[in-house]
Amino acid sequence: MKDKIFRILNILIMLGAFMYVGARSASVSLGWTDSFFGLFVPLLSAGLVYAIHLILHEAGHLVAGLITGYKFVSFRVGSIILIKNKEGKIELKRMTVLGTGGQCLMCPPDVPTEECPYKLYHLMGGLTNIIVGLIGLILSIMLPKGMLNFCLFEISAVLGFMLGITNLMPTKINGTQNDGYNLVDLGRNQFAKKALNLVLSLNALITVADSYDDLPEELVDELISIDFIKEDLSNASIANAFNYQAALLYVKGDYKKAYETQRYISENNDILGIFRNEAKCECLFYEIITDAGSEIIDARYDKDLQKYIKATSIYPSRQRLMYSYYGLYKKDEKKAEECMNNLEKMIDTYSVKADAILELETARKIDIISSTLNRESQADSEKFLELPDSSNYRNNIVLKIKTKCSLCS
């Protein structure tokens, strides 16, 4: 109930702020001889101020992280991301994370989990917006009224307070949760701190790695060995680490276990929607490469998943998925080739080179698998993937999949 109230308040605050800026823009423009141009200027200013606040928000996280011992990994606003490569140089790349306007990722200090600072790191983004908004409010009151005052200071005050409050008020919206909710989650679950530190440490290593083979085996094994099903998967940090575990199983070639894990994630309604959607994409991939049949594949590839795949097409894993879909399932060589070309381009443009390389290599293996599938007869043996128990699969359902390759053996 409290989550629903906060979500409604969050939406009302955002609507109120945008309505106020729109109404005030119309009011201020009345003093201009060209009222259309007079309205265009403050609305354009609002867009620019909003973008500046997003940058300042992530800069707040960055400064707080550096103060508390974290190391810089990446800084993203929109789809533009700055990353620090293994030579220590800053590179400009592209990356989008659905449901977020920006993100500042850092590597946690090498201290015991219980001693690792996290509060200031999570708080400072929203607090920066509020502080800048307060400065804008003071200046808008002190300085003469007019178009310049409104465009520079009044809009900054309104949007700063809106972004700061809606970010720090614990809220889940559209399958994601804000900094305020993350802060609450970390405060009430000690294991969540460990999960967050593992993910941040792993992300820092992956960002600079040329290949997943470069990752420390002990860190990978530690994450894979965790029994996440026993943990609170409604906690975003834990669910994110669980998602990483499934990805690492895929990297290590344990496709059966990876599929079981992704299936569990996709069907557990306690887990945030963004992680469930990622898991559904991976389930679709495994079902395609094991020739699960049109009934299973078409049911998985519903309208909702199609929308999510389209929204995340910038991810190399999406291009690999759609390459398998068009190449193996639809036998559409033209569209499959487009996906392969997109993957090849991502080697130089995507923020995490190791991800792009891994997905390109996998796609090329799929080509070999496709040739193998076309040569083998329909009389191949049937294999089974046992699904783990989840909220929707209490009877440990067994999914029967006809396969013409040994990927899941």
DOVEXZA-577588 format. One record per residue (C-alpha): y, x, z; residue in three letters; chain. Coordinates in steps of 0.02 Angstrom, whole numbers. Last residue first. Example, Ala and Ser with C-alpha at 12.3 -4.5 7.8 and 13.67 -1.06 7.14 Angstrom:
residues 2
      y      x      z dolum bagu
    -53    684    357   SER    A
   -225    615    390   ALA    A
END
This chain:
residues 409
      y      x      z dolum bagu
  -1595   1166  -1126   SER    A
  -1421   1097  -1158   CYS    A
  -1374   1205  -1305   LEU    A
  -1549   1203  -1381   SER    A
  -1509   1112  -1541   CYS    A
  -1566    951  -1623   LYS    A
  -1529    837  -1477   THR    A
  -1573    659  -1440   LYS    A
  -1488    611  -1278   ILE    A
  -1556    503  -1141   LYS    A
  -1435    484   -997   LEU    A
  -1524    472   -830   VAL    A
  -1434    365   -702   ILE    A
  -1425    435   -526   ASN    A
  -1431    262   -446   ASN    A
  -1256    277   -374   ARG    A
  -1178    303   -544   TYR    A
  -1005    222   -533   ASN    A
   -948    312   -376   SER    A
  -1044    468   -424   SER    A
  -1222    533   -413   ASP    A
  -1256    674   -533   PRO    A
  -1309    635   -712   LEU    A
  -1473    700   -776   GLU    A
  -1464    765   -953   LEU    A
  -1620    730  -1052   PHE    A
  -1698    810  -1205   LYS    A
  -1789    736  -1353   GLU    A
  -1896    845  -1465   SER    A
  -1858    869  -1648   ASP    A
  -1937    749  -1773   ALA    A
  -1774    711  -1863   GLN    A
  -1789    875  -1957   SER    A
  -1682   1031  -1939   GLU    A
  -1577   1097  -2082   ARG    A
  -1421    991  -2052   ASN    A
  -1424   1027  -1866   LEU    A
  -1434   1215  -1898   THR    A
  -1285   1208  -2016   SER    A
  -1187   1111  -1886   SER    A
  -1235   1235  -1750   ILE    A
  -1166   1377  -1857   ILE    A
  -1002   1284  -1879   ASP    A
  -1003   1247  -1693   ILE    A
  -1008   1434  -1663   LYS    A
   -843   1450  -1758   ARG    A
   -769   1314  -1648   ALA    A
   -827   1408  -1493   THR    A
   -743   1569  -1553   GLU    A
   -582   1473  -1585   LEU    A
   -591   1391  -1415   GLU    A
   -616   1556  -1325   LEU    A
   -476   1642  -1422   ILE    A
   -352   1502  -1384   ALA    A
   -399   1501  -1200   ASP    A
   -387   1691  -1185   ALA    A
   -215   1686  -1267   LYS    A
   -142   1573  -1133   VAL    A
     35   1527  -1191   SER    A
    -15   1468  -1364   TYR    A
     83   1543  -1510   THR    A
    -14   1693  -1575   ASP    A
   -193   1631  -1559   ILE    A
   -130   1454  -1587   MET    A
   -119   1482  -1775   LYS    A
   -308   1506  -1786   GLU    A
   -338   1346  -1689   LEU    A
   -225   1246  -1804   ASN    A
   -319   1314  -1956   ASN    A
   -484   1261  -1877   MET    A
   -417   1087  -1844   CYS    A
   -356   1072  -2024   GLU    A
   -528   1131  -2085   GLU    A
   -612    991  -1987   ALA    A
   -493    868  -2068   LYS    A
   -543    926  -2242   LYS    A
   -729    944  -2204   GLU    A
   -750    765  -2144   ASP    A
   -932    759  -2090   LYS    A
   -885    623  -1964   LYS    A
   -998    688  -1824   TYR    A
  -1018    874  -1846   LEU    A
   -859    931  -1933   GLY    A
   -740    789  -1890   TYR    A
   -788    774  -1707   TYR    A
   -828    960  -1684   SER    A
   -659   1008  -1755   TYR    A
   -582    870  -1649   MET    A
   -650    949  -1491   LEU    A
   -597   1125  -1542   ARG    A
   -423   1060  -1583   GLN    A
   -416    974  -1414   ARG    A
   -474   1133  -1324   SER    A
   -332   1229  -1408   PRO    A
   -208   1113  -1321   TYR    A
    -61   1057  -1431   ILE    A
   -158    897  -1472   SER    A
   -126    835  -1295   THR    A
    -39    670  -1339   ALA    A
   -160    639  -1484   LYS    A
   -310    667  -1371   ILE    A
   -237    550  -1241   TYR    A
   -207    413  -1370   LYS    A
   -384    432  -1437   GLN    A
   -451    424  -1260   LEU    A
   -365    256  -1233   ASP    A
   -421    189  -1401   LYS    A
   -606    228  -1371   ASP    A
   -698    389  -1414   TYR    A
   -828    369  -1276   ARG    A
   -898    208  -1348   ALA    A
   -900    286  -1521   ASP    A
   -995    438  -1458   ILE    A
  -1125    339  -1359   ILE    A
  -1165    214  -1497   GLU    A
  -1149    344  -1635   SER    A
  -1287    455  -1567   GLY    A
  -1300    590  -1434   ALA    A
  -1301    726  -1567   ASP    A
  -1301    868  -1439   THR    A
  -1141    941  -1512   ILE    A
  -1058    770  -1511   ILE    A
  -1109    720  -1334   GLU    A
  -1050    887  -1268   TYR    A
   -879    865  -1351   PHE    A
   -862    685  -1292   LEU    A
   -898    741  -1114   CYS    A
   -762    873  -1133   GLU    A
   -634    743  -1184   CYS    A
   -689    629  -1043   LYS    A
   -665    772   -920   ALA    A
   -485    798   -977   GLU    A
   -455    611   -958   ASN    A
   -527    613   -782   ARG    A
   -416    760   -736   PHE    A
   -258    670   -797   ILE    A
   -312    509   -711   GLY    A
   -316    583   -537   LEU    A
   -488    581   -453   ILE    A
   -537    437   -338   ASP    A
   -597    340   -491   ASN    A
   -746    456   -513   ASN    A
   -821    424   -686   GLU    A
   -738    566   -783   SER    A
   -763    691   -641   ILE    A
   -950    657   -631   TYR    A
   -969    670   -819   ARG    A
   -872    834   -818   GLN    A
   -989    905   -687   THR    A
  -1147    849   -777   GLU    A
  -1081    916   -941   TYR    A
  -1040   1085   -865   ALA    A
  -1213   1092   -786   LYS    A
  -1294   1061   -955   LYS    A
  -1176   1176  -1048   TYR    A
  -1206   1330   -941   ASP    A
  -1127   1443  -1072   GLY    A
  -1024   1547   -951   LYS    A
   -863   1476  -1024   VAL    A
   -929   1298  -1004   TYR    A
   -971   1332   -822   LEU    A
   -796   1403   -806   LEU    A
   -720   1240   -872   ALA    A
   -822   1136   -750   ALA    A
   -762   1244   -606   GLN    A
   -582   1230   -667   TYR    A
   -597   1039   -658   ASN    A
   -662   1054   -480   PHE    A
   -510   1164   -440   ALA    A
   -397   1028   -509   ASN    A
   -487    896   -406   ALA    A
   -461   1001   -250   ILE    A
   -275   1026   -284   SER    A
   -253    842   -330   ALA    A
   -333    773   -170   ASN    A
   -424    613   -217   SER    A
   -575    728   -232   LEU    A
   -593    743    -44   ASP    A
   -737    868    -32   GLU    A
   -927    849    -29   LYS    A
   -932    831   -218   ILE    A
   -839    997   -230   PHE    A
   -993   1101   -189   ASP    A
   -915   1273   -213   ILE    A
  -1024   1403   -301   SER    A
   -927   1397   -465   ILE    A
   -764   1445   -379   LEU    A
   -840   1593   -288   GLU    A
   -937   1648   -443   ASP    A
   -777   1656   -546   VAL    A
   -686   1754   -411   LEU    A
   -833   1875   -390   GLU    A
   -850   1901   -577   GLU    A
   -671   1962   -594   PRO    A
   -601   1892   -757   LEU    A
   -599   2008   -909   ASP    A
   -745   1916   -991   ASP    A
   -628   1766  -1003   TYR    A
   -541   1863  -1141   SER    A
   -374   1945  -1179   ASP    A
   -320   1916   -999   ALA    A
   -137   1898   -947   VAL    A
   -133   1709   -921   THR    A
   -316   1705   -866   ILE    A
   -277   1816   -716   LEU    A
   -129   1712   -656   ALA    A
   -228   1552   -685   ASN    A
   -370   1618   -577   LEU    A
   -252   1660   -434   SER    A
   -165   1491   -448   LEU    A
   -333   1399   -453   VAL    A
   -406   1494   -305   LEU    A
   -246   1473   -204   ASN    A
   -242   1286   -238   LEU    A
   -425   1265   -188   ALA    A
   -398   1363    -28   LYS    A
   -245   1257     14   LYS    A
   -345   1099    -23   ALA    A
   -478   1158     99   PHE    A
   -351   1143    240   GLN    A
   -318    960    203   ASN    A
   -173    864    283   ARG    A
    -29    977    237   GLY    A
    -91   1014     62   LEU    A
    -97    830     17   ASP    A
     76    796     90   VAL    A
    151    939    -12   LEU    A
     62    882   -170   ASN    A
    133    707   -143   TYR    A
    309    776   -128   GLY    A
    285    890   -277   ASP    A
    239    743   -390   ASN    A
     73    664   -434   GLN    A
    -10    634   -602   THR    A
   -113    492   -677   GLY    A
     35    394   -743   ASN    A
    130    396   -578   ILE    A
     77    455   -404   LYS    A
    218    469   -278   THR    A
    266    563   -120   PRO    A
    459    553   -120   MET    A
    505    734   -157   LEU    A
    515    719   -347   ASN    A
    596    547   -349   THR    A
    728    607   -225   ILE    A
    770    769   -315   GLY    A
    771    696   -491   LEU    A
    880    547   -444   MET    A
    998    648   -333   PHE    A
   1025    775   -472   GLY    A
   1041    640   -606   LEU    A
   1180    550   -513   VAL    A
   1274    708   -458   ALA    A
   1260    792   -629   SER    A
   1324    634   -712   ILE    A
   1475    635   -597   GLU    A
   1509    821   -620   PHE    A
   1513    874   -802   LEU    A
   1521    717   -908   CYS    A
   1618    612   -781   PHE    A
   1746    746   -740   ASN    A
   1773    785   -924   LEU    A
   1792    601   -971   MET    A
   1919    564   -836   GLY    A
   1956    566   -651   LYS    A
   2053    710   -574   PRO    A
   1951    828   -463   LEU    A
   1903    805   -280   MET    A
   1781    660   -297   ILE    A
   1689    729   -450   SER    A
   1686    901   -368   LEU    A
   1602    835   -210   ILE    A
   1475    734   -311   LEU    A
   1433    882   -423   GLY    A
   1403    993   -272   ILE    A
   1290    859   -198   LEU    A
   1193    848   -362   GLY    A
   1170   1037   -362   VAL    A
   1099   1025   -185   ILE    A
    989    875   -230   ILE    A
    918    959   -385   ASN    A
    885   1119   -287   THR    A
    799   1018   -150   LEU    A
    680    945   -280   GLY    A
    624   1115   -342   GLY    A
    631   1196   -169   MET    A
    503   1086    -84   LEU    A
    342   1148   -165   HIS    A
    374   1335   -142   TYR    A
    457   1304     27   LEU    A
    300   1218     92   LYS    A
    164   1332     21   TYR    A
    153   1489    127   PRO    A
    -20   1570    138   CYS    A
    -68   1600    319   GLU    A
   -214   1477    326   GLU    A
   -278   1544    159   THR    A
   -285   1724    220   PRO    A
   -157   1837    132   VAL    A
   -145   1912    -42   ASP    A
     14   1822    -95   PRO    A
     -4   1675   -215   PRO    A
     14   1700   -404   CYS    A
    150   1593   -482   MET    A
    166   1444   -597   LEU    A
    334   1362   -632   CYS    A
    314   1197   -722   GLN    A
    418   1082   -831   GLY    A
    442    903   -887   GLY    A
    270    851   -826   THR    A
    159    702   -870   GLY    A
     58    794  -1003   LEU    A
     64    983   -988   VAL    A
    139   1063  -1143   THR    A
    129   1244  -1200   MET    A
    221   1357  -1320   ARG    A
    258   1543  -1304   LYS    A
    402   1663  -1267   LEU    A
    347   1828  -1194   GLU    A
    411   1923  -1041   ILE    A
    349   2102  -1022   LYS    A
    244   2164   -876   GLY    A
    117   2250   -987   GLU    A
    -13   2118   -937   LYS    A
    101   1980  -1001   ASN    A
    232   1885   -903   LYS    A
    250   1711   -974   ILE    A
    399   1609  -1031   LEU    A
    359   1432  -1087   ILE    A
    440   1310  -1208   ILE    A
    351   1142  -1221   SER    A
    466   1052  -1099   GLY    A
    527   1182   -975   VAL    A
    399   1315   -928   ARG    A
    404   1469   -817   PHE    A
    249   1580   -805   SER    A
    163   1707   -692   VAL    A
    290   1769   -564   PHE    A
    220   1838   -402   LYS    A
    220   1744   -236   TYR    A
    282   1829    -77   GLY    A
    384   1693      9   THR    A
    552   1738    -68   ILE    A
    474   1751   -242   LEU    A
    400   1578   -226   GLY    A
    562   1500   -165   ALA    A
    657   1579   -310   VAL    A
    531   1517   -438   LEU    A
    517   1341   -366   HIS    A
    707   1327   -370   GLY    A
    709   1395   -548   ALA    A
    589   1253   -594   GLU    A
    715   1125   -530   HIS    A
    862   1220   -607   LEU    A
    779   1211   -779   ILE    A
    746   1025   -758   LEU    A
    925   1000   -696   HIS    A
    991   1088   -852   ILE    A
    889    972   -963   ALA    A
    960    819   -872   TYR    A
   1136    889   -891   VAL    A
   1108    909  -1078   LEU    A
   1043    732  -1098   GLY    A
   1184    661   -992   ALA    A
   1312    758  -1095   SER    A
   1243    679  -1254   LEU    A
   1265    509  -1171   LEU    A
   1440    558  -1113   PRO    A
   1493    613  -1290   VAL    A
   1413    469  -1387   PHE    A
   1511    334  -1294   LEU    A
   1679    411  -1340   GLY    A
   1618    438  -1517   PHE    A
   1581    252  -1529   PHE    A
   1745    207  -1441   SER    A
   1852    304  -1566   ASP    A
   2024    279  -1488   THR    A
   1952    334  -1321   TRP    A
   1992    246  -1157   GLY    A
   1846    126  -1178   LEU    A
   1727    275  -1177   SER    A
   1737    288   -987   VAL    A
   1669    112   -962   SER    A
   1527    132  -1088   ALA    A
   1475    297  -1008   SER    A
   1488    216   -836   ARG    A
   1366     80   -890   ALA    A
   1242    203   -966   GLY    A
   1251    324   -819   VAL    A
   1228    180   -695   TYR    A
   1081    109   -795   MET    A
    998    281   -800   PHE    A
   1017    304   -612   ALA    A
    959    128   -569   GLY    A
    806    142   -681   LEU    A
    757    308   -599   MET    A
    784    239   -424   ILE    A
    687     80   -466   LEU    A
    539    181   -534   ILE    A
    528    288   -378   ASN    A
    546    137   -265   LEU    A
    401     52   -355   ILE    A
    293    208   -339   ARG    A
    340    228   -156   PHE    A
    289     48   -121   ILE    A
    124     69   -215   LYS    A
     81    228   -120   ASP    A
    120    140     45   LYS    A
      0      0      0   MET    A
END
